[in-house]
């Protein structure tokens, strides 16, 4: 059997499927659960307010957001 014949045989009777629906409530619940798990497992830095006063975390956030936007 040739490859083209195999592809034709496998594709007989296929129907298009509906695209997946984005569920905002589920995304929010997953985000809250992820943040809660990280806080419970790793804890919160005691010097978090001092750390956020420097430029490093904000530059890291900007870098991450720029990568996400480019993707």
Backbone as a ProteinNet text record, in pm:
[ID]
protein_1_A
[PRIMARY]
XXXXXXXXXXXXXXXXXXXXXXXXXXXXXXXXXXXXXXXXXXXXXXXXXXXXXXXXXXXXXXXXXXXXXXX
[TERTIARY]
85.3	0	89.3	55.4	130.8	86.3	170.2	139.8	14.6	-0.8	-119.7	-247.2	-240.6	-357.2	-390	-286.8	-308	-372.1	-324	-380.5	-525.2	-554.7	-692.9	-782.2	-732.1	-812.1	-838.7	-740.3	-756.8	-847.1	-853.1	-928.5	-1072.8	-1116.1	-1253.9	-1349	-1450.5	-1553.6	-1517	-1410.3	-1373.5	-1460	-1497.4	-1573.2	-1495.3	-1503.5	-1430.6	-1488.5	-1403.6	-1447.3	-1458.3	-1537.2	-1550.2	-1424.9	-1381.8	-1266.6	-1300.9	-1198.8	-1219.4	-1264.2	-1349.3	-1401.7	-1317	-1277.6	-1200	-1293.4	-1260.6	-1345.9	-1274.6	-1310.3	-1240.5	-1246.3	-1358.2	-1369.8	-1271	-1252.9	-1158.7	-1015	-984.3	-850.5	-821.3	-917.6	-899.8	-881.1	-961.7	-949.5	-813.5	-764.4	-632.9	-522.7	-534	-433.9	-431.9	-550.2	-558.7	-503.2	-534.5	-482.8	-331.3	-276.1	-131.3	-61.7	-115	-54.7	-64.9	-179.1	-196.1	-100.6	-80.2	11.9	154.9	195.4	331.9	350.8	251.2	261.5	265.4	183.8	182.1	309.6	361.8	479.2	608.3	623.9	749.1	744.5	626.8	614.6	639	619.6	638.8	769.7	846.7	972.9	946.3	1023.3	1001.5	1038.9	1130.4	1173.2	1114.6	992	930.9	915.9	875.1	856.9	989.7	1096.4	1227.6	1275.3	1247	1287.8	1216	1089.6	1013.5	1051.7	1124.6	1167.9	1284.9	1350.9	1462.9	1410.6	1496.8	1455.6	1456	1529.5	1547.2	1416	1324.6	1202.8	1115.7	1117.4	1036.4	1095.4	1227.9	1290.6	1264.2	1266.4	1234.8	1090.4	1000	859.8	844.9	912.5	907.4	962.7	1072.3	1132.5	1034.9	972.4	878.9	758.1	704.3	588.7	624.1	745.6	785.8	801.2	851.6	859.5	720.4	629	492	424.8	448.2	387.7	446	574.5	637.4	589.1	558.3	512.4	371.4
-118.1	0	123.7	216.4	341.4	434	528.4	621.9	702.6	745.7	824.2	742.3	614.7	527.5	509.3	494.9	480	605	720.5	846.2	860.4	826.5	832.9	736.5	616	516.9	561.2	623.3	667.5	790.1	869.2	994.1	982	864	845	860.4	941.9	956.7	1049.7	1124.6	1217.9	1343.7	1393.8	1517.9	1617.3	1746.2	1845.5	1853.3	1880.7	1894.2	2041.4	2068	2205.6	2243.1	2367	2409.4	2409.8	2389.7	2388	2525.7	2526.2	2651.5	2693	2817.9	2871	2898.7	2844.8	2860.7	2951.4	3079.7	3174.1	3135.9	3084.6	3045.9	2937.2	2842.1	2734.5	2786.4	2881.2	2939.9	3016.9	3090.8	3165.1	3068	2962.9	2863.9	2795.2	2764.1	2701.6	2796.1	2924.1	3021.3	3039.1	3048.4	3062.8	2938.8	2821.2	2697.3	2690.6	2731.8	2729.3	2823.3	2943.6	3039.6	2987.9	2932.1	2877.7	2762.1	2676.3	2563.7	2611.6	2710.7	2763.3	2827.2	2903.5	2967.3	2862.6	2758.6	2655.6	2571.3	2540.7	2453.5	2530.7	2645.3	2720.3	2832.4	2883.4	2994.5	3127.5	3234.5	3369.6	3423.1	3491	3548.6	3651.1	3646.2	3744.9	3887.1	3900.7	4033.7	4065.9	4024	4043.2	4190.9	4273.8	4416	4482.9	4441.7	4497.3	4448.6	4322.8	4268.1	4333.4	4368.1	4433	4579.4	4635.4	4774.4	4788.8	4677.6	4682.9	4664.3	4685.9	4677	4534.1	4442.7	4307.3	4232.6	4223	4146.3	4210.1	4341.3	4409.4	4389.1	4385.5	4356.9	4212.8	4120.6	3981.1	3968.4	4040.3	4037.8	4095.7	4205.8	4268	4173.7	4105.1	4009.4	3894	3841	3731.2	3773.2	3891.3	3940	3965.7	4013.8	4036.8	3904.7	3801.1	3669.4	3614	3632.1	3583.2	3657.9	3787.7	3866	3824.7	3797.2	3756	3617.9	3533.4	3398.1	3406
0	0	0	-83.5	-89.9	23.1	55	163.2	134.1	11.2	-24.4	-7.4	-42.4	-25	123.2	205.8	348.9	407.5	369.6	419.7	375.6	252	203.8	279.8	308.4	380.7	524.6	588.7	727.1	738.3	633.8	642.6	593.8	557.5	511.7	630.3	614.3	717	831.6	820.5	927	918.5	1035.5	1042.2	1127	1094.2	1174.9	1316.5	1411.7	1550.8	1586.8	1689.5	1736.9	1815.7	1807.2	1887.2	2035.9	2117.4	2262.2	2310.2	2409.8	2465.1	2584.3	2588.8	2699.8	2816	2934	3051.3	3152	3157.2	3243.9	3391.9	3436.9	3578	3615.3	3525.5	3551	3551.1	3464.3	3461.7	3590.1	3639.8	3764.8	3881	3884.9	3992.3	3987.9	3869.3	3856.7	3902.5	3868.7	3912.3	4063.2	4123.2	4268.9	4337.6	4284.5	4341.8	4330.7	4217.9	4200	4297.5	4313.1	4406.5	4549.9	4586.8	4721.8	4746.7	4647.1	4664	4683.2	4606.4	4620.5	4757.4	4803.5	4935.1	5045.7	5034.1	5137.1	5137.4	5020.5	5012.2	5037.7	4973.8	4984.2	5087.4	5114.4	5207.4	5138.7	5214.5	5162.9	5218.9	5135.2	5181.5	5291.3	5399.9	5505.9	5463.7	5368.7	5323.9	5186	5161	5030.3	4994.8	5089.5	5059.3	5024.7	5089.6	5056.4	4920.6	4890.6	4761.1	4645	4664.7	4557.6	4538.8	4632.7	4620.5	4523.4	4490.4	4395.8	4253.9	4157.2	4016.6	3963.4	4025.7	3971.3	3947.4	4044.3	4015.6	3908	3899.6	3798.9	3659.2	3649.4	3520.6	3478.4	3574.1	3543.6	3495.4	3558.1	3516.9	3376.5	3349.8	3217.3	3111	3142.1	3049.5	3020.9	3125.7	3109	3026.8	3054.1	2977.8	2831.9	2806.4	2667.3	2591.8	2659.5	2595.5	2567	2661.1	2641.3	2526.8	2516.4	2408.9	2273.9	2271	2145.1	2101.8	2198.8	2164	2110.2
[MASK]
+++++++++++++++++++++++++++++++++++++++++++++++++++++++++++++++++++++++

